[in-house]
Amino acid sequence: MTETPTTETTSRSTLATANPATGEPVGSWAVDGPEQVAAVVARARRAARTWEDLGFTGRKRALLRWAGRIVADIDEFRALVSAENGKPLDDAEVEILTAVEHLAWAAKNAGKVLKTEKVWPGAMLSNHQAVIEHRPHGVVGVIGPWNYPVYTPNGSIAYALAAGNTVVFKPSELTTAIGHWYVESFARANPELPTGILAVVSGYGDTGRALVESDVDMIAFTGSTATGKRIAAAAAERLIPVVLECGGKDAAIVAEDADIVAAADAIAWSAMANSGQTCVGAERCYVVESVLEEFLAELTKKVADLTPGVGEGASYGPMTLPSQVEVVARHVKDALAKGAKAVVGGEDSIRAPFVSPVVLLDAPEDSEAVVEETFGPTLTVRGVRDVDEAIRLANDSRYGLASSVYSRRNGMAIARRLRAGATSINSPAAYAAIAALPFGGVGESGIGRIHGPEGLRGFTRTHSIARQKYQLPGMALLSFDRTPETTGLLRKVASLRYRAK
């Protein structure tokens, strides 16, 4: 995932956002510097006790009220998402409703996932009670992206809140209005709660840096791998935990037994939806040669009529980040220069701020279009001898975020061999909409997980408690009063329990 280049901000200035397709202004905000960020974090710290003391039941009620408020105001919200991000209204609504599903799941399941767990203390300490408890970290800083400005940060915010943390959210400088609306809707749904439980700060990269270096107890970040590494290094200075969802170069595999029509439809949507600005969208496609011709014919039919634009009839919107158009152009040009064939579109498809679909056949595996994250409506397709070769090529990447497999009989077997954090079989990115499934990558795609039980636990620290219920006569094991008889008895018990066979 890519980000806007930033410059140092030495004083409080103004940030303005605009519709990426029309340039029409959306809103403006004062940029928050280190002092302002520190004040917001301090307010979140003060609110943390109230939020934690609500318990799982109280937080569940507050979060479900918030979900209800978002749905009630969805016409207003989706219009704002469409205006500031550029995606069509229907796409904006699907994003918002998917985020609400995750919000509700986190609210309803936090108590069950994070409840106190009793464990067997073992024979040697059978006079003890042993429990595992999960405590919130405290204040979590969340830095969100612009491509899915509601769904993606919500995957951290909703789960962090459900686990008992307060949150300070720094939205992308390109989608600041969306971030403010999202945070303010929580306050509208819960007017009786103190401010600071969910707060927002505005600014560029320097504001994000100030949040990372502030008194937060954890950072959740979505963005480029390079920035993720810098955040991890900064967090290491204070040894605070991070969850990083970074870039991807996701592969799709089409096996010889795939439903070709359905596979072409799914891969076309995965690659081109949201103008290709999807971390888990297919960018590379490996097709077994026996079905390659049929697949290309079906894919071409699906993709050729897709039209970027604004309003009704647009298949997807503009490139939200202007500089990303240059990246797409460079990758397409490099692939064509190295021998790739443009099956759909080509260099002429790139007319900022819009990019029409581009499908490249046989781009060399060392070309930028195959190696680097393109983050645009492009797809490389390569024929392979068999599924084994497809798996080898799919795994030959420093990224490992997501993947998809198309096969009637062997989908699970293929999926289990892929080096990725998530895999969808016979559909595109279904895991992202299933709240119970953890989400995150491996390698340079990041560390940690959001969503699901792992996502809830990731926003807590584990507290192990052992309580002695009674003393065992003559068995002072953890004491200087321990006797040779006690040690001898332990030896006899161990010999019986672990007798060599």
Buried (B, 14 or more C-beta within 10 A) or exposed (E): BBBBEBEEBEEEEEBEBBBBBEEEEBBBBEBBBBEBBBBBBBBBBEBBEBBBEBEBEBBBEBBBBBBEBBEEBBEEBBEBBBBBBBBBBEBBBBBBBBBBBBBBBBBBBBBEBBEEEEEEBEEEBEBBEBBEBBBBBBBBBBBBBBBBBBBBBBBBBBBBBBBBBBBBBBBBBBBBBBBBBBBEBBBBBBEEBBEBBBBBBBBBBBBBBBBBBBBBBBBBBBBBBEBBEBBBEBBEEEEBBBBBBBBBBBBBBBBBBBBBBBBBBBBBBBBBBBBBBBBBBBBBBBBBEEBBEBBBEBBBBBBBEBEBBBEEEBBBBBBBBEEBBEBBBBBBBBBBEBEBEBBBBBEEBBEBBBBBBBBBBBBBEEBBBBBBBBBBBBBBBBBBEEBEBBBEBBBEBEBBBBBBBBBEEBBEEBBEBBBBBBBBBBBBBBBBBBBEBBBBBEBBBBBBBBBBBBBBBBBBBEEEEEEEEEEEEEBEBEEEEEEEEBEEBBEEEEEEEEEEE
